[in-house]
Every structure is written in structure tokens, then in C-alpha cells.
């Protein structure tokens, strides 16, 4: 079917890339060893600190998010080291457990629910039992993109501090940075990993780290062989504004523009916008009589909502109908959630009318696909959106 108008890309990333960023990236490629490029790098690395809420160093790799996960491990650990990966969903498994095991790290995979964030009490019990401090790192996905549950990093950090456990805290913010409040320094995170294609409103292709002093110190004694991912080589080149290899020049133009956009809106407003859109989406689900997968209200994700299909109905068939009839892409169920949930992405460059259109598409799609539901979801969402940004009537 041929569709007019623009496609609705409502997966939880890659997200819609704003015109301003697309235009910034469409400039000619420059010499990545020349003065103009050095200025670009220096500007970007300085501007990224506040986005991670850190005063420490930030590293940018030309890679997908998974590359950033691998890079965090090989820079801080040594072959055979033990680490704890907290199960939250598909990404704790595929981006962390799986990668770590392939690197011959010894992974304790701490069982968790796919309907909640990582449990502070489970972490406490596990770390308390580790009296010899065999665990060298704890890995947590801040916002589990497969389930729509956000883990409370501050409470996990508190547990580690109370037990005086020296493990590094490594946090994946691929689907939360620049969308959900995240504080690298205040929460004493050692490595924060993210990717370019979600809250940062860029195409895929960059992974980024914020790095603590403790993680940098750990990197000095890490025995993993590494070259491309090596922080030391990267930081040495970055000092003069360059990279140890050819960087993703045009994505960096886009990154500078995206950071400007985030600063113009104000990070606090960006977080509030995402929270409002998430609340409106959940209101729609409640009115439709459809279950939101995340069952802990304090952990509802502000960037995506995973919606449980009624028994006997295929989430993938529903998504196929929405794509075919309405030209909208919704997120698929991943891992054990395949065909059981669909995910609505409401992050990145996004506004009230885009959300209204998205939810209208879901409501129409439910009807078209013959999925049992009550009407009124869009109306319930509009009630919230019509209160305006300050929460009151205009
Ligand atoms: N971690 C999380 C939480 C993700 O959502 C993703 C991708 O969506 C990744 C890691 C892996 O990133 P990429 O697909 O860019 O390699």
C-alpha cells in the first residue's frame, strides 16, 4: 500500500530525527585532522557533561550501543573477572550477560522480574553474601527498553555504599539518557553507557560513556586486550580535539545540534515532557482496558510503554495491521515477550500532537485488527495533554 504524508516511527528508538539535526548533518564532511574538527570535538565533549550530569570525562565511539556495552567491560575489567548483571529484560540479557560471557567474564545473572526494575533488596542479599568482594562490577539497565520498567539507580547505589562493596557500578542508559532524569555523579555511577539513537535524537551510530575517576583508575589495571575501544588512546587524542581513528564526522555535527536543542528546551523540561507523554499513554491504555506490562507505578518508564495483548491475540499481527494500514511502526515484543506485547515509543523529538496521532493510530489499529478493547483511550490521553505543560488549563 502506498502511503502519503510522513511515516510514524513510534518504536522506542531509533527515534524521529528532528529537521534541525538532519540539516546539521547534511553539511560537507570536513578534515577530521584539521582545526575546525578539533573545535567541534572539544565543544561536544564539554557540552555532553551536563547531559550525563557529570563533571568527569565523556567518551564517544563510532558504534552502536552494544559496542558501548562491550567497551565499558573491556576497559574496566580483566578476563575471568566476576560481575553481577541484574536481570530486567531482554537488554540485560543480550547487551550485557551475552556480551560479558562472550568476553569470557564470569557472569552472575541475578534473577529479576520482566515487569519491574532491578530490585534493591535482591542486590543487597547478593552483595552481602559476597564477603570476599569477588564481584568486580554490578551492571544495571536504567530503563529496560524491552519492558518499559525503569530501575531506581540511587537506591541500588545506596545498597552498595551501605555494604561498602567496592564493585564498579555500570549503568546502561541507552533508552533513558536525555529523556529521563539521570545523574551520573550524584548516583556515583562508574560507567554510564548510552547510544545516539534515542533521547539524543540522532540516527544510530554513536555510543557514549561517562566515566568516573574510579573507573579510569580501574582501566589502568584492566588486562583485557583492546585497541579500538581503549579509553587511554581515545582520551589522549581527544585532548587535542581528535580521535585515534576516523570519527563519524556528520553524526558529530548532528550531536552538537541535538545538544543545543536539549539545552534550549532545558533538560528539566525535557524530562517533564517525557513524563507527561508517558502518563497520557498509560491513561489511554487504562481506558482501552489493556494492561501495561510494568506493574510498579514508581518504575513506569517515561520513554516507552509496553502493552500486554489480550489472551489469544497476536501483538505482531496487530503491529502488522498498524504498519500496513496506518504507516506506523510500533515496537515488537523481545525475547520471551515476543508476540505478547507491543511497545509504544514516546521519546526523543516528540510533542503532544505526535502523541495524539500515535495513540489514535493504536486505537484505530485495535479496531482494525479486531483486538478486544474499550473505546476512549485517545480521549483519556487528550484530557491529560489538554491540561497543558504546566498541568493546569491554559
Ligand atoms: N541497551 C538497551 C537498554 C537498549 O535499548 C539497546 C538497544 O535498543 C541496547 C542496549 C543495544 O544498543 P544497539 O542496538 O544500539 O547496539
Boltz pocket constraint, residues with backbone or C-beta under 6 A from the ligand:
constraints:
  - pocket:
      binder: B
      contacts: [[A, 12], [A, 13], [A, 64], [A, 65], [A, 66], [A, 67], [A, 91], [A, 95], [A, 141], [A, 143], [A, 144], [A, 145], [A, 146], [A, 172], [A, 173], [A, 174], [A, 175], [A, 195], [A, 204]]
      max_distance: 6.0
